Amino acid sequence: VELVESGGGLVQPGGSRTLSCVVSKVGFRITNMGWYRQAPGKQRERVAALSNSGGTDYADSVKDRFTISKDSAQRTGFLRMNSLKPEDTATYYCAADLRRPQDPPGKPSSLASDYNYWGRGTQVTVSA
């Protein structure tokens, strides 16, 4: 598994949580990345995207509450979630394009990438 998510759990409504996504492939770094979620009985939806050039995009349902970012080493991605609501309950997945610094240029910077790598997900439950 090239991407490993963590940080899920039970959180009260109105609370905050930060999800992490760590690259397990040695030497590889994140270029474009996204966070998705899927609730039981619902289709998977993209909640946030971060392009390699630093552009961001958010689903309307999470805008102004969630923030996507990655560390300076580009080995860990984050999803900061504030003001959580019960409807945010879902399994959250990170997805990313990865490349090594010495590799030829890969995919272009994009907010709409069909990511090459996916994590297995981390459960977030928002409930009192």
C-alpha positions as CSV (number, residue, x, y, z in Angstrom):
1,V,0.0,0.0,0.0
2,E,1.6,3.2,-1.1
3,L,-0.6,5.6,0.8
4,V,-1.5,5.1,4.5
5,E,-4.2,7.2,6.1
6,S,-4.6,7.8,9.8
7,G,-6.4,10.1,12.2
8,G,-9.9,8.8,11.9
9,G,-12.1,8.1,14.9
10,L,-15.1,9.3,16.8
11,V,-15.6,13.1,17.1
12,Q,-18.5,15.1,18.5
13,P,-20.5,17.5,16.3
14,G,-18.7,20.8,16.1
15,G,-15.3,19.2,16.8
16,S,-12.2,19.0,14.7
17,R,-10.0,16.3,13.3
18,T,-6.9,16.1,11.1
19,L,-6.4,13.2,8.8
20,S,-2.9,12.3,7.6
21,C,-1.8,10.4,4.5
22,V,1.8,9.1,4.5
23,V,3.7,7.9,1.4
24,S,5.1,4.5,2.1
25,K,7.1,4.2,-1.1
26,V,10.7,5.1,-0.4
27,G,11.9,8.2,-2.2
28,F,8.5,9.1,-3.7
29,R,6.9,12.4,-3.2
30,I,3.3,13.7,-3.5
31,T,2.6,15.9,-6.5
32,N,-1.2,16.2,-7.0
33,M,-3.4,14.8,-4.2
34,G,-7.0,14.6,-3.2
35,W,-9.3,13.4,-0.3
36,Y,-12.4,11.5,-1.0
37,R,-15.1,10.1,1.3
38,Q,-17.8,7.5,1.0
39,A,-20.7,7.0,3.4
40,P,-22.7,3.8,3.6
41,G,-25.1,3.6,0.7
42,K,-23.7,6.7,-1.0
43,Q,-21.4,7.2,-3.9
44,R,-17.8,8.2,-3.3
45,E,-17.3,12.0,-3.5
46,R,-14.2,14.1,-3.7
47,V,-14.0,16.6,-0.9
48,A,-10.8,18.3,-1.5
49,A,-8.0,18.5,-4.1
50,L,-4.5,20.0,-4.0
51,S,-2.5,20.5,-7.2
52,N,1.3,20.3,-7.4
53,S,1.3,24.0,-8.1
54,G,-0.6,24.7,-4.9
55,G,-4.1,25.2,-6.2
56,T,-7.0,23.9,-4.1
57,D,-10.5,22.9,-4.7
58,Y,-13.3,21.9,-2.2
59,A,-16.7,20.4,-2.4
60,D,-19.4,22.9,-1.5
61,S,-20.4,20.8,1.5
62,V,-17.0,21.2,3.1
63,K,-15.9,24.6,1.8
64,D,-14.6,26.9,4.6
65,R,-14.5,24.0,7.0
66,F,-11.9,21.6,5.6
67,T,-8.3,22.4,4.5
68,I,-6.1,20.2,2.4
69,S,-2.3,20.5,2.6
70,K,0.9,18.6,2.4
71,D,4.2,18.9,4.3
72,S,7.3,20.6,2.9
73,A,8.9,17.2,2.2
74,Q,5.8,16.2,0.2
75,R,5.7,12.9,1.9
76,T,2.6,13.5,4.0
77,G,-0.7,15.0,3.1
78,F,-3.3,16.3,5.5
79,L,-7.0,17.1,5.7
80,R,-7.9,19.4,8.5
81,M,-11.6,19.2,9.3
82,N,-13.3,21.8,11.5
83,S,-16.9,22.2,12.6
84,L,-17.7,18.6,11.9
85,K,-21.3,17.6,11.3
86,P,-22.9,14.1,11.5
87,E,-23.3,14.2,7.7
88,D,-19.4,14.2,7.5
89,T,-19.5,10.6,8.8
90,A,-17.8,8.5,6.2
91,T,-14.7,6.5,5.3
92,Y,-12.1,9.0,4.1
93,Y,-9.5,8.1,1.4
94,C,-6.5,9.9,0.2
95,A,-5.3,9.6,-3.4
96,A,-2.2,11.0,-5.0
97,D,0.2,11.1,-7.9
98,L,3.7,10.2,-6.8
99,R,7.1,10.6,-8.3
100,R,10.7,10.7,-7.3
101,P,12.7,13.9,-7.8
102,Q,15.0,12.2,-10.3
103,D,12.2,10.9,-12.5
104,P,11.1,12.7,-15.7
105,P,8.2,15.0,-15.2
106,G,5.1,13.0,-14.7
107,K,1.5,14.2,-14.7
108,P,1.0,17.9,-14.9
109,S,-0.2,19.9,-12.0
110,S,-3.9,19.4,-11.8
111,L,-7.0,19.6,-9.6
112,A,-8.7,16.9,-11.6
113,S,-6.1,14.2,-11.7
114,D,-7.1,10.5,-11.9
115,Y,-4.7,9.7,-9.2
116,N,-2.3,6.8,-9.6
117,Y,-2.3,5.7,-5.9
118,W,-5.0,5.3,-3.3
119,G,-5.1,4.6,0.4
120,R,-7.3,2.1,2.1
121,G,-9.3,4.6,4.1
122,T,-9.9,5.8,7.6
123,Q,-13.3,6.0,9.3
124,V,-14.5,9.3,10.6
125,T,-17.7,9.2,12.7
126,V,-19.3,12.4,13.9
127,S,-21.8,11.7,16.7
128,A,-22.7,12.9,20.1
